[in-house]
Amino acid sequence: MPRKKVTIVGAGMTGGAMAQRLIERDICDVVLQDDPQFAGTMHFGKALDESQASSWEGYSMRISATDGWEETANSDVVIITAGAPRKPGMTREELLNGNADIVAAKVSAAAKASPKAVLIIFSNPMDAMCQVAMKASGFPRERVVGQGGALDSARYRYFVADAVGVSVRDVHGYVIGGHTDTTMVPVVSQTRIGGVPLTDLLPADQVQALVARAMRGGAEIGELYKTGSAYFAPSAATITMAEAILLDQKRLIPCSVWHQGEYGIRDVFSGTVCQLGEGGIQKTFELPLTDDERQRVVAAADATKELVKLLN
């Protein structure tokens, strides 16, 4: 049986962390792809550095780097992290279209090299970049999935576990909707701790404080780092998704998916709970929502539709 392969496009802090988490699982070969114009030889350095860890970590899969696409051929999963951060004086539209150009070019090349791959989109603005990726690849909705809800839910669950004083493993709660600090929707009404509703364990004001902190989780990390953004938790969330697909784990993970009727939403990428396994998205689930939660989920999709209109 041929070995599984995952290509990570973009070898920055997040791409490098993803590569480390994935290769140390020892379930697939990993290829770091980047542009030498921006990355220099950093991706080759990271691949070699992590390869040298294998004697102590004990994995036998291979991690390599490339400037091109031949080595990425026939990847089972391609993770797109490429894109530029917003710079001073740059408009939202400039960031959007600049990253759209990068994502479209990378996805087009990746899809030609790996026509049966599942794409996991990490680049921001993520929901809009998923739409760019689906168009550039020509892939069906099942094979284009956005990482966003997985990370947002991880942050939410951690804050809930910390507040209640329990293991995060026993916290079940999802963040759906958009992947921005104004459009994500932590679904409080369905959050459970060992089966007990969160609202039975914490007062309403404390719950809302947890929600507010989760919604600006990325901003808080950025403020603490001073330069750069989060990469430990984002890499963990993304590689959990990749592992579910590679091993056909059929895991239920909140992801951005091309909505075709979920919550009454159509023809836009937005977050809901998806079953991930072989071939990508195998099924989507609609959570039972309060009226307020449903309105916010629909509003998040509408906001992404307005953002997509700004694409050249």
Stockholm file with secondary structure:
# STOCKHOLM 1.0

chainA/1-312         MPRKKVTIVGAGMTGGAMAQRLIERDICDVVLQDDPQFAGTMHFGKALDESQASSWEGYSMRISATDGWEETANSDVVIITAGAPRKPGMTREELLNGNADIVAAKVSAAAKASPKAVLIIFSNPMDAMCQVAMKASGFPRERVVGQGGALDSARYRYFVADAVGVSVRDVHGYVIGGHTDTTMVPVVSQTRIGGVPLTDLLPADQVQALVARAMRGGAEIGELYKTGSAYFAPSAATITMAEAILLDQKRLIPCSVWHQGEYGIRDVFSGTVCQLGEGGIQKTFELPLTDDERQRVVAAADATKELVKLLN
#=GR chainA/1-312 SS CCCCEEEEECCSHHHHHHHHHHHTTTSSEEEEECCHHHHTTHHHHHHHHHHTTHHHHCCCSCEEEESSSGGGTTCSEEEECCCCCCCTTCCHHHHHHHHHHHHHHHHHHHHHHCTTCEEEECSSSHHHHHHHHHHHHCCCGGGEEECSHHHHHHHHHHHHHHHHTSCGGGEECCEEECSSTTTEEECGGGCEETTEEGGGTSCHHHHHHHHHHHHTHHHHHHHHHSSSCCCHHHHHHHHHHHHHHHTTCCEEEEEEEEEESGGGCEEEEEEEEEEEETTEEEEEECCCCCHHHHHHHHHHHHHHHHHHTTCC
#=GC SS_cons         CCCCEEEEECCSHHHHHHHHHHHTTTSSEEEEECCHHHHTTHHHHHHHHHHTTHHHHCCCSCEEEESSSGGGTTCSEEEECCCCCCCTTCCHHHHHHHHHHHHHHHHHHHHHHCTTCEEEECSSSHHHHHHHHHHHHCCCGGGEEECSHHHHHHHHHHHHHHHHTSCGGGEECCEEECSSTTTEEECGGGCEETTEEGGGTSCHHHHHHHHHHHHTHHHHHHHHHSSSCCCHHHHHHHHHHHHHHHTTCCEEEEEEEEEESGGGCEEEEEEEEEEEETTEEEEEECCCCCHHHHHHHHHHHHHHHHHHTTCC
//
